[in-house]
Amino acid sequence: MKKTLIATTAAVLATLVFADTATAATGHVRARSANGVVAGGTNNGNSYVRARGTKANADGSTTAASGGAFKTRTGAYGARGSTTTVNPDGSASHSGSAYATGAKGTASTSGGFTRNADGTVSGGRNTDVTNAATGNSYSGSTSYDSATGATHSGTCTDASGATIACPTR
């Protein structure tokens, strides 16, 4: 089921994301099964698709997965996906990623965590962002371990790749 859901979602995502969205057609489709749902649509040249599903595995664990994508009539597009598995002993794992690009720049993030049966947790996330107008970018990483706490590092660079001060709020 999981491979089928992933393959179906990928096919629908590719169709909607890479299809010509110049038409002004409007439509929506939604399909359900015992384990999940997929939906997609278009309106005035903007398209989207999303899917989610849950499956009980042979080893007693349960896996949930979800994903989605969009494309606008102006050419911006993005996608996200995640998977979470919970095991009978209480341990769990999660991973996810997302990407978007448009006239103002690009952003991507990916990461995950693991919770052990004893309750200890560890994980992390990496994020990259680039400003289309300036070429400046940020690359950061955050990690967490229940024994040591959180750590974060981040670097900003200009269009030539030279390190610059990161903006503050």
C-alpha positions in Angstrom: 0.0 0.0 0.0 2.7 2.5 1.0 4.6 2.0 -2.3 1.3 2.3 -4.2 0.4 5.5 -2.4 3.8 7.0 -3.0 3.8 6.1 -6.7 0.3 7.4 -7.1 1.1 10.6 -5.3 4.3 11.1 -7.3 2.4 10.6 -10.6 -0.3 13.1 -9.6 2.3 15.6 -8.3 4.3 15.4 -11.5 1.1 15.9 -13.6 0.0 18.9 -11.7 3.3 20.5 -11.0 4.7 20.2 -14.5 1.5 20.5 -16.5 0.8 23.6 -18.5 -1.3 25.8 -16.2 -2.1 28.5 -18.6 -5.7 27.5 -18.9 -8.3 29.1 -16.7 -10.1 25.8 -16.0 -11.4 25.1 -12.5 -11.7 21.6 -11.1 -11.2 19.5 -8.0 -10.9 15.8 -7.5 -10.8 13.8 -4.3 -10.4 10.0 -3.9 -10.5 8.0 -0.7 -9.5 4.5 0.2 -9.5 2.5 3.4 -5.9 3.8 4.1 -5.9 7.3 2.8 -7.0 10.1 0.6 -5.7 12.1 -2.3 -7.0 15.4 -3.6 -6.0 17.8 -6.3 -7.4 20.7 -8.2 -6.8 23.7 -10.4 -8.3 27.2 -10.3 -7.4 30.1 -12.7 -4.0 28.5 -13.6 -3.0 27.5 -10.0 -2.8 23.8 -9.3 -2.4 21.7 -6.1 -2.4 18.1 -5.0 -2.1 16.6 -1.6 -2.3 13.0 -0.2 -2.1 11.3 3.1 -2.4 7.7 4.3 -2.0 5.4 7.3 -1.0 1.8 7.3 -0.7 -0.9 10.0 2.6 -2.8 9.3 3.2 -6.5 9.7 5.6 -5.8 12.6 2.9 -4.1 14.6 4.0 -0.6 13.9 1.8 2.0 12.2 3.1 4.4 9.4 1.5 7.6 8.3 2.6 9.5 5.3 1.5 12.7 3.7 2.6 15.0 0.9 1.5 17.8 -1.3 2.6 20.1 -4.1 1.5 23.3 -5.8 2.2 25.4 -8.8 1.0 28.9 -9.4 0.1 30.6 -12.7 3.1 32.9 -12.2 5.5 29.9 -12.1 6.1 29.5 -8.3 6.0 25.9 -7.2 6.7 23.8 -4.1 6.2 20.4 -2.5 6.4 18.8 0.9 6.3 15.3 2.3 6.6 13.5 5.6 6.5 10.0 7.1 5.9 9.0 10.7 6.2 5.5 12.1 5.1 4.5 15.7 6.2 1.2 17.0 4.5 -1.1 19.6 7.2 -0.4 22.2 6.5 3.4 22.0 9.4 4.3 19.9 8.8 6.5 16.9 10.5 8.1 14.0 9.6 11.0 11.7 11.1 12.5 8.6 10.0 15.3 6.4 11.1 17.8 3.8 9.7 20.7 1.9 10.8 22.9 -1.0 9.4 26.1 -2.6 10.6 28.4 -5.3 9.2 31.6 -6.8 10.1 35.1 -8.0 11.4 36.1 -4.5 13.7 33.1 -4.1 13.9 29.5 -2.9 13.6 27.7 0.4 14.1 24.1 1.4 14.1 22.2 4.6 14.5 18.6 5.7 14.9 16.7 8.9 13.5 14.2 11.3 13.6 12.8 14.8 13.7 9.5 16.6 12.0 8.7 20.0 13.4 5.6 21.6 11.3 3.2 23.7 12.9 4.7 26.9 11.6 8.1 25.9 14.9 9.7 24.8 14.6 11.9 21.7 17.1 13.1 19.1 16.7 14.7 15.7 17.5 17.7 13.6 16.6 19.9 10.7 18.5 21.6 7.9 17.2 24.7 6.2 18.5 26.6 3.1 17.0 29.9 1.8 18.2 32.1 -1.1 16.9 35.5 -2.0 16.4 35.8 -5.8 16.9 39.6 -5.8 20.2 39.7 -4.0 21.5 36.2 -4.3 22.1 36.2 -0.5 21.5 32.9 1.2 21.2 31.3 4.6 22.1 27.7 5.5 21.3 26.5 8.9 21.2 23.3 11.0 19.4 22.6 14.2 19.8 19.4 16.2 18.3 18.2 19.5 19.1 15.4 21.8 17.2 14.9 25.1 20.5 14.3 26.9 22.3 17.4 25.7 19.7 19.8 24.5 19.5 21.8 21.3 22.3 23.3 19.2 22.0 25.5 16.2 24.4 26.8 13.6 23.7 29.0 10.6 25.7 30.9 8.0 24.7 33.7 5.6 26.5 34.3 2.3 26.3 36.9 -0.4 25.9 36.0 -4.1 29.7 35.5 -4.5 29.8 33.0 -1.6 31.5 35.3 0.9 30.2 35.0 4.4 28.1 37.9 5.6 26.3 38.9 8.8 22.9 37.3 9.1 20.0 39.7 9.4 18.5 40.1 12.8 14.9 40.7 13.7 
